[in-house]
């Protein structure tokens, strides 16, 4: 087992490339994107079934080290303040299977 930070981000589909770009700029490799995430937030219900992806959300899961989180924490905060969305950070254990 390895201690990691679990970072969960939900943003509108239009802004997914900005989050991925932030990861790339900060050498964050390894994340999962789940498209068309459903739920209800400040902007109402997002059901994931629109004709376009304009009003759809994406869920991004990242497991990273404390150092990696420190590199992206402030840029991510600034980005989310501008575009909206949520970010949850929690402690997790990575089950190593090598």
C-alpha distances in whole Angstrom, upper triangle without the diagonal:
4,7,9,13,14,18,20,24,27,30,33,33,36,33,30,31,31,28,27,29,28,24,26,28,25,23,20,19,18,18,20,23,25,29,31,29,31,32,34,34,37,38,39,37,36,36,35,38,40,43,41,37,39,38,35,31,28,25,22,18,17,13,14,13,15,18,18,19,21,23,24,24,28,29,27,29,32,32,31,34,36,35,34,31,28,24,21,19,16,13,10,6,5,5,6,9,11
4,6,10,12,15,18,21,25,28,31,31,34,31,28,29,29,25,24,26,25,21,23,25,21,20,17,17,15,17,18,22,24,28,30,28,31,31,33,33,35,37,37,36,35,35,34,37,39,42,40,36,37,37,33,30,27,23,20,17,14,11,10,10,12,14,15,15,18,20,20,21,24,26,24,26,29,29,28,31,33,33,31,28,25,22,19,16,14,11,8,5,5,7,7,11,12
4,7,10,13,16,19,23,26,29,30,32,29,27,28,27,24,23,25,23,20,23,24,20,19,17,17,16,16,18,22,23,27,29,27,29,29,31,30,32,34,35,34,33,34,33,36,38,41,39,35,36,35,32,28,25,22,19,16,13,9,9,8,9,12,13,13,15,17,18,18,22,23,22,23,26,26,26,28,31,30,29,26,23,19,17,13,11,7,6,5,6,9,10,14,16
4,6,9,13,16,19,22,26,26,28,26,23,24,24,20,20,22,19,17,19,20,17,16,13,14,13,13,15,18,20,24,26,24,26,26,28,27,29,31,32,32,30,31,30,33,35,37,35,32,32,32,29,25,22,19,16,12,10,6,5,5,7,10,10,10,12,14,15,15,18,20,18,20,23,23,22,25,27,27,25,22,20,16,14,10,9,6,5,6,7,10,11,15,17
4,6,10,13,16,19,23,24,26,23,20,22,21,17,18,20,17,15,18,19,16,16,13,14,13,12,14,17,19,22,24,22,24,24,25,24,26,28,29,28,27,28,27,31,33,35,33,29,30,29,26,22,20,16,13,10,8,6,5,6,7,10,9,7,11,13,12,12,15,17,15,16,20,20,19,21,24,23,22,19,16,12,10,7,6,5,6,8,9,13,15,18,20
4,6,10,13,16,20,21,23,21,18,20,20,16,16,19,17,14,18,19,17,17,13,14,12,10,12,14,15,18,21,18,20,20,22,21,23,25,26,25,24,25,24,28,29,32,30,26,27,26,23,19,16,13,10,7,6,5,7,9,10,13,11,9,13,15,13,13,16,17,14,16,19,19,17,20,23,21,20,17,14,10,8,6,5,6,6,9,9,13,15,18,20
4,7,10,13,17,18,20,17,15,17,16,12,13,16,14,12,16,17,15,15,12,13,12,9,11,12,14,16,18,16,18,18,20,18,20,22,23,23,21,23,22,25,27,29,27,23,24,23,20,16,14,10,8,6,5,6,8,10,11,13,11,8,12,13,11,10,14,14,11,12,16,15,14,17,19,18,16,13,10,7,6,5,7,9,10,13,13,16,18,21,23
4,7,10,14,15,17,15,13,16,15,12,13,16,15,13,17,19,17,18,14,15,13,10,10,10,11,13,15,12,15,14,16,15,17,19,20,19,17,19,18,22,23,26,24,20,21,19,16,13,10,7,6,5,6,9,11,14,15,17,14,12,15,16,13,12,15,15,12,13,16,15,13,16,18,16,14,11,8,6,5,6,9,11,12,15,15,18,20,22,24
4,7,10,12,14,11,10,13,12,9,11,14,13,12,16,17,16,17,14,15,14,11,10,9,10,12,13,11,13,13,14,13,15,16,17,17,15,17,16,20,21,23,21,17,17,16,14,10,8,6,5,7,8,12,13,16,17,18,15,13,16,16,12,12,14,13,10,11,14,12,9,13,14,12,11,7,6,4,7,9,12,15,15,18,18,21,23,25,27
4,7,9,12,10,9,13,12,10,12,15,15,15,18,19,19,20,17,18,17,13,12,10,10,10,10,8,10,10,11,10,12,12,14,13,11,14,13,16,17,20,18,14,14,12,10,6,6,5,6,9,12,15,17,20,21,22,19,17,19,19,16,15,17,16,12,13,15,12,10,13,14,11,9,5,5,7,9,12,15,18,19,22,21,24,26,28,30
4,6,8,6,7,10,10,9,11,14,13,14,17,18,19,20,18,19,18,15,13,11,11,10,10,9,11,12,12,11,12,11,13,13,11,14,12,16,16,18,15,12,11,10,9,5,6,7,8,12,14,17,19,22,23,23,20,18,20,20,16,16,17,15,11,12,14,10,8,11,11,8,7,5,7,9,12,15,18,21,22,25,25,27,29,31,32
4,6,6,7,10,11,10,13,15,15,17,19,20,21,23,20,21,20,17,15,12,12,10,9,9,11,12,12,11,12,10,12,12,10,12,11,13,12,15,12,8,7,7,6,4,6,9,11,15,17,21,22,26,26,27,23,22,24,23,19,19,20,17,14,15,16,12,11,13,12,8,8,7,10,13,16,19,22,25,25,28,28,30,32,33,35
4,5,5,8,10,10,12,14,15,16,18,20,21,22,20,20,19,16,14,11,10,8,8,10,12,14,15,15,16,14,15,15,11,13,10,13,12,13,10,6,6,7,6,5,6,9,11,15,17,21,23,26,27,27,24,23,25,23,20,21,21,19,16,18,18,14,13,16,15,11,11,11,13,15,18,21,24,26,26,29,28,30,31,32,34
4,6,7,9,10,12,13,15,16,17,19,21,22,21,21,21,18,17,14,14,11,12,13,15,17,18,17,17,15,17,17,14,16,13,15,13,14,10,7,6,8,8,9,9,13,14,17,19,23,24,27,28,28,25,23,25,23,20,21,21,18,16,17,17,13,13,15,13,10,11,12,15,17,20,23,26,29,29,31,30,33,34,35,36
4,6,5,7,9,10,11,13,15,16,17,19,18,19,19,16,15,13,14,12,13,14,16,17,18,16,16,15,17,18,15,17,15,18,16,18,14,11,10,11,10,9,9,12,12,15,17,20,21,24,25,25,21,20,22,20,16,17,17,14,12,14,13,9,10,12,10,7,9,9,12,14,17,20,23,26,26,29,28,31,32,33,34
4,5,5,6,9,10,11,12,14,16,17,15,15,15,12,12,9,11,10,12,12,15,17,18,17,18,17,19,19,16,17,15,17,17,18,15,11,11,12,11,9,7,9,9,12,14,17,19,22,23,23,19,18,20,19,15,17,17,15,12,15,15,11,11,14,13,10,11,11,13,13,16,18,21,24,24,26,25,27,28,30,31
4,5,5,6,9,10,10,12,14,15,14,15,15,13,13,11,13,12,15,16,19,21,22,21,22,20,22,22,19,21,18,20,19,20,16,13,13,15,14,12,11,13,11,15,15,19,19,22,23,23,19,19,21,18,15,17,18,14,13,16,15,12,13,16,14,12,14,14,16,16,19,20,24,26,26,28,26,29,29,30,31
4,5,5,6,9,10,10,12,14,13,15,16,14,15,13,16,15,17,18,20,21,22,20,20,20,22,23,20,22,20,22,21,22,19,15,15,16,15,14,12,14,12,15,15,19,19,21,22,21,17,17,18,16,13,14,14,11,10,13,12,8,10,13,11,10,12,12,14,14,18,19,22,25,25,28,27,29,30,31,32
4,5,5,6,9,10,11,13,11,12,13,11,12,11,14,14,16,16,19,20,21,19,20,19,22,22,19,21,19,22,22,23,20,16,16,17,15,13,11,11,9,12,12,15,15,18,19,18,14,14,15,13,10,12,13,10,8,11,11,8,9,13,12,10,12,11,12,11,14,15,19,21,22,24,23,26,26,28,29
4,5,5,6,9,10,11,9,10,11,9,11,10,13,13,16,17,20,22,23,22,23,22,25,24,21,23,20,23,23,24,20,17,17,19,17,14,12,12,9,12,11,14,15,17,19,18,14,14,16,14,11,14,15,12,11,14,15,12,13,16,16,14,15,14,15,14,17,17,20,22,22,24,22,25,25,26,27
4,5,5,6,9,10,10,11,13,12,14,14,17,17,20,20,23,25,26,24,25,24,27,27,24,26,23,26,25,26,22,19,19,21,19,17,15,15,13,15,14,17,16,19,20,18,15,15,16,13,11,14,14,11,11,14,14,11,13,16,15,14,16,16,17,16,19,19,22,24,24,26,25,27,27,29,29
4,5,5,6,9,8,11,13,12,15,14,18,18,21,21,24,25,25,24,24,24,26,27,24,26,24,27,27,28,24,21,21,22,20,18,16,15,13,14,13,15,14,16,17,15,12,12,13,10,7,10,11,7,7,11,11,9,11,14,14,13,15,15,15,14,17,17,20,22,22,24,23,26,26,28,29
4,6,5,6,5,7,9,9,12,13,16,17,20,20,23,24,26,24,25,25,28,28,25,27,24,27,27,29,25,22,22,23,21,18,15,15,11,12,10,12,11,13,15,13,10,10,12,9,7,11,12,10,9,13,14,12,14,17,17,16,17,16,16,14,16,15,18,19,20,21,20,23,23,25,25
4,5,5,6,7,10,11,14,14,18,19,22,23,26,27,29,28,28,28,30,30,27,29,26,29,29,30,26,23,23,25,23,20,18,17,14,15,13,15,14,16,17,15,12,13,15,11,10,14,15,12,12,16,16,14,17,20,19,18,20,19,20,18,20,19,22,23,23,24,22,25,24,26,25
4,6,8,10,13,14,17,18,21,22,25,25,28,29,30,29,29,29,32,32,29,31,29,32,31,32,28,25,25,26,25,23,20,20,17,17,15,17,15,16,17,15,12,13,13,10,9,13,13,10,12,15,15,13,16,19,18,18,20,20,20,19,21,20,23,24,24,26,24,27,26,28,28
4,6,9,12,13,17,18,21,23,26,25,28,29,30,28,29,29,32,32,30,32,29,33,32,34,30,27,27,28,26,23,20,19,16,16,13,14,12,13,13,11,8,10,10,7,7,10,12,10,11,14,15,14,16,19,19,19,21,20,20,17,19,17,20,21,21,23,21,24,24,26,26
4,6,10,12,15,17,21,23,26,26,29,30,32,30,31,31,34,34,31,32,30,33,33,34,31,27,28,29,27,24,21,20,16,16,13,13,11,12,14,11,8,11,12,9,10,13,15,13,14,17,18,17,19,22,22,22,23,22,21,19,20,19,20,21,21,21,20,22,21,23,23
4,7,8,12,14,18,20,23,22,26,27,29,27,28,29,31,31,28,29,27,30,31,32,29,25,26,27,24,21,18,16,13,12,9,10,8,10,12,11,7,9,11,9,9,12,14,13,12,16,17,16,17,21,21,20,21,20,19,16,17,15,17,18,17,18,16,19,19,21,21
4,7,10,13,16,19,22,22,25,27,29,28,30,30,32,31,28,29,26,29,30,31,28,25,26,27,24,21,18,16,13,12,9,10,9,11,14,13,10,12,15,13,12,15,18,16,15,19,21,19,20,23,24,23,23,21,20,18,18,17,19,19,18,18,15,18,17,18,18
4,7,10,14,16,20,19,23,25,27,27,29,29,30,29,26,27,24,27,28,30,27,24,25,26,23,20,16,14,11,9,7,8,9,12,15,15,12,13,16,15,14,16,19,18,17,20,22,20,20,24,25,23,23,21,20,17,17,16,17,17,16,16,13,15,15,16,16
4,7,10,13,16,16,19,21,23,23,25,25,27,25,23,23,21,24,25,27,24,21,22,22,19,16,13,10,7,6,5,7,9,13,15,16,13,13,16,15,13,16,18,17,15,18,20,18,18,22,22,20,20,17,16,14,15,14,15,16,15,16,13,16,16,17,18
4,7,10,13,13,16,18,21,21,24,24,24,23,20,20,18,21,22,24,22,18,20,20,17,14,10,8,6,5,7,9,12,16,18,19,16,16,19,19,16,18,21,19,17,19,22,19,18,22,23,20,20,17,16,14,15,15,16,17,16,17,15,16,17,18,19
4,6,10,10,13,16,19,19,21,21,21,20,17,17,14,17,18,20,18,14,16,16,13,10,7,6,5,7,9,12,15,19,21,22,18,18,21,20,17,19,21,19,16,19,21,18,17,21,21,18,17,15,14,14,15,16,18,20,18,20,18,20,21,22,23
4,7,7,10,13,16,17,20,19,19,17,14,14,11,14,16,18,16,13,15,15,11,9,6,5,6,8,12,15,18,22,24,25,21,20,24,23,20,21,23,22,19,21,23,20,18,22,22,19,18,15,15,15,16,17,19,21,19,21,20,21,23,23,25
4,6,9,12,15,17,19,18,18,15,12,11,8,11,12,14,12,9,12,12,8,7,5,6,9,11,15,18,21,25,26,27,24,23,26,25,22,23,25,23,19,21,23,19,18,21,21,17,17,14,15,16,18,20,22,24,23,25,23,25,26,27,28
4,6,10,13,14,17,15,15,12,8,8,4,7,9,12,11,8,10,9,5,5,6,8,11,14,17,21,24,27,29,30,27,25,28,28,24,24,26,24,21,22,24,20,19,22,21,17,16,14,15,17,18,21,23,26,25,27,26,27,29,30,32
4,7,10,12,15,14,13,11,8,7,6,10,12,15,14,11,13,11,7,5,5,6,10,12,16,19,22,26,27,28,25,23,26,26,23,23,25,23,20,21,23,20,17,20,20,17,15,12,13,14,15,18,20,23,22,24,24,26,28,28,31
4,7,10,13,12,11,8,5,5,5,9,11,15,14,12,13,10,8,7,9,9,13,15,19,22,25,28,29,31,28,26,29,29,25,25,27,26,22,22,24,22,19,21,22,18,16,13,14,16,17,20,21,24,24,26,26,28,30,31,34
4,7,10,10,8,6,5,6,9,12,13,17,17,15,15,12,10,9,11,11,14,16,20,23,25,28,29,31,28,26,28,29,25,24,26,25,22,21,23,21,18,20,21,18,15,12,12,15,15,19,20,24,24,26,27,29,31,33,35
4,7,7,5,4,6,8,11,14,15,18,18,16,16,12,11,10,13,13,17,19,22,25,27,30,30,32,30,27,29,30,26,25,26,25,22,21,23,21,17,19,19,17,14,11,12,15,16,20,21,25,25,29,29,31,34,36,38
4,5,5,7,8,11,13,16,17,20,19,17,16,12,12,11,13,13,16,18,21,24,26,29,28,30,28,25,27,27,24,22,23,23,19,18,19,18,14,15,16,14,11,9,9,13,14,18,20,24,25,28,29,32,34,36,39
4,6,9,10,14,16,18,18,21,20,18,16,13,14,13,15,16,19,21,23,26,28,30,29,31,29,26,27,28,24,22,22,22,19,17,18,17,13,13,14,13,9,9,10,14,16,20,22,26,27,31,32,35,37,39,41
4,7,8,12,14,16,15,18,17,15,13,10,11,11,14,16,19,21,24,27,29,32,31,33,30,27,29,29,25,24,24,23,20,19,19,17,14,14,15,12,10,10,12,16,18,22,25,28,29,33,33,36,38,40,42
4,7,10,12,14,14,17,17,15,14,10,11,12,15,16,20,22,25,28,30,33,33,35,32,29,31,31,28,26,27,26,23,22,23,21,17,18,18,16,13,12,14,18,19,23,25,29,30,33,34,36,39,40,43
4,6,9,11,11,15,15,14,13,10,10,10,14,15,19,21,24,27,30,33,33,35,32,30,32,32,28,27,28,27,24,23,24,22,19,20,20,17,15,13,15,18,20,23,25,29,29,32,32,34,37,38,41
4,6,8,9,12,12,11,10,7,6,7,10,12,16,19,22,25,28,31,32,33,30,28,30,30,27,26,27,26,22,22,23,21,18,20,19,16,14,12,14,17,19,22,24,28,28,31,31,32,35,36,38
4,6,8,11,12,11,12,9,7,9,11,13,17,19,23,26,29,33,33,35,32,30,33,33,29,28,30,28,25,25,27,24,21,23,23,19,17,15,17,19,21,24,26,29,29,31,31,32,35,35,38
4,6,9,9,8,10,8,5,7,9,11,15,18,21,25,28,31,32,34,30,29,32,31,27,28,29,27,24,25,26,23,20,23,22,19,17,15,17,19,21,24,26,29,28,30,30,31,33,33,36
4,7,8,8,11,9,8,10,13,15,19,21,25,28,31,35,36,37,34,32,35,35,31,31,32,30,27,28,29,26,24,26,25,21,20,19,21,23,25,28,30,32,32,34,33,34,36,36,38
4,5,6,8,7,7,11,13,16,20,23,26,30,32,36,37,38,35,33,36,35,31,31,32,30,27,28,28,25,23,25,23,20,19,18,21,23,26,29,31,34,34,36,35,37,38,39,40
4,7,9,9,10,13,16,19,22,25,28,32,34,38,39,40,36,35,38,36,33,33,34,32,29,30,30,26,25,27,25,22,22,21,24,26,29,32,34,37,36,38,37,39,40,40,42
4,5,7,8,11,13,17,19,23,26,30,32,35,37,37,33,32,35,33,30,30,31,28,26,27,27,23,22,24,22,19,19,19,22,24,27,30,32,35,35,37,36,37,39,39,40
4,6,5,8,10,13,16,19,22,26,28,32,33,33,30,28,31,29,26,27,27,25,22,24,23,20,19,21,19,16,16,15,18,20,23,26,29,31,31,33,32,34,35,36,37
4,6,9,11,15,17,21,23,27,29,32,33,33,30,28,30,29,25,26,26,24,21,22,22,18,17,19,17,13,14,14,17,20,23,26,29,32,32,35,34,36,37,38,40
4,7,10,13,16,20,23,27,29,32,33,33,30,28,30,29,26,26,26,24,21,21,22,18,16,18,17,13,13,12,15,18,21,24,27,30,31,33,33,35,37,38,39
4,7,10,13,17,20,23,26,29,30,31,28,26,29,28,24,24,25,23,20,21,21,18,16,18,18,14,13,12,14,17,19,22,25,28,28,30,29,31,33,34,36
4,7,10,13,16,20,22,26,27,28,24,22,25,24,21,21,22,20,17,18,19,16,14,16,16,12,11,9,11,13,15,18,21,24,24,27,26,28,30,31,33
4,6,10,13,17,19,23,24,25,21,20,23,22,18,19,21,19,15,17,18,15,14,17,17,13,12,10,11,12,14,17,19,22,21,24,23,25,27,28,29
4,7,10,13,16,20,21,22,19,17,21,20,17,17,19,18,15,16,18,16,14,17,18,15,13,10,10,10,11,13,16,18,18,20,19,22,23,25,27
4,7,10,13,16,18,19,16,14,18,17,14,15,17,16,13,15,17,15,13,17,18,15,14,11,10,9,10,12,14,16,16,18,17,19,21,22,24
4,7,10,13,15,17,14,13,16,16,14,15,18,17,14,16,19,17,16,19,20,18,17,14,12,10,10,10,11,13,12,14,13,16,17,19,21
4,6,10,12,13,10,10,13,13,11,13,16,15,13,15,18,17,16,19,21,19,18,16,14,11,10,10,11,12,11,13,11,14,16,18,19
4,7,10,12,9,9,13,14,13,13,17,17,15,17,20,19,19,22,24,23,22,19,16,13,12,10,10,9,8,9,8,11,12,15,17
4,7,8,6,7,10,11,10,12,15,16,14,17,19,19,19,22,24,23,22,20,18,14,13,10,11,10,10,11,10,13,14,17,17
4,5,5,6,9,10,11,12,15,16,16,18,20,21,21,23,25,25,25,22,20,16,15,12,12,10,10,11,11,14,14,18,18
4,6,5,6,9,10,10,13,15,15,16,19,20,20,22,24,25,24,22,19,16,14,11,11,10,11,13,13,17,17,21,22
4,5,5,6,9,10,13,14,14,16,18,19,20,22,24,25,24,23,21,17,17,14,14,13,15,16,16,19,19,22,23
4,5,5,7,9,12,12,12,14,17,17,18,20,22,22,22,20,19,15,15,12,14,14,14,16,15,19,19,22,22
4,5,5,6,9,10,10,11,14,15,15,17,20,20,19,18,15,12,12,9,11,11,13,15,15,19,20,23,24
4,6,5,8,10,10,11,14,15,16,17,20,21,20,19,17,14,14,12,14,14,16,18,19,22,23,26,27
4,6,7,8,9,11,13,14,15,17,19,19,20,19,18,15,16,14,16,17,18,20,20,24,24,27,27
4,6,5,6,8,10,10,12,14,15,16,16,16,14,12,13,12,15,16,18,20,20,23,24,27,27
4,6,5,6,9,10,11,12,14,15,15,14,13,10,11,10,13,15,17,20,20,24,25,28,29
4,5,5,6,9,10,11,13,14,15,15,14,12,14,13,16,18,21,24,24,28,29,32,33
4,5,5,6,9,10,11,12,13,14,14,12,15,15,18,20,22,25,25,29,29,32,32
4,5,5,6,8,10,10,11,11,10,9,11,12,16,18,20,23,23,26,27,30,31
4,5,5,6,9,10,10,10,9,9,11,12,16,19,21,24,25,28,30,32,34
4,6,5,6,9,10,11,12,12,15,16,19,22,24,28,28,32,33,35,36
4,5,5,6,8,9,11,11,14,16,20,23,24,27,27,31,32,34,35
4,5,5,5,6,7,8,12,14,18,21,23,26,26,30,31,34,35
4,6,6,8,9,11,14,16,20,23,25,29,29,33,35,37,38
4,6,9,12,13,17,19,23,26,28,31,32,35,36,39,40
4,7,10,12,16,19,22,26,27,30,30,33,35,37,38
4,7,10,13,16,20,23,25,28,29,32,34,36,37
4,7,10,14,17,21,22,25,26,29,31,33,34
4,7,10,13,17,19,22,23,26,28,30,32
4,7,10,14,15,19,20,23,25,27,29
4,7,10,12,16,17,20,23,25,28
4,7,9,13,15,18,20,23,25
4,6,10,12,16,18,22,24
4,7,10,13,16,19,21
4,7,10,12,16,18
4,6,9,12,15
4,6,9,12
4,6,9
4,6
4
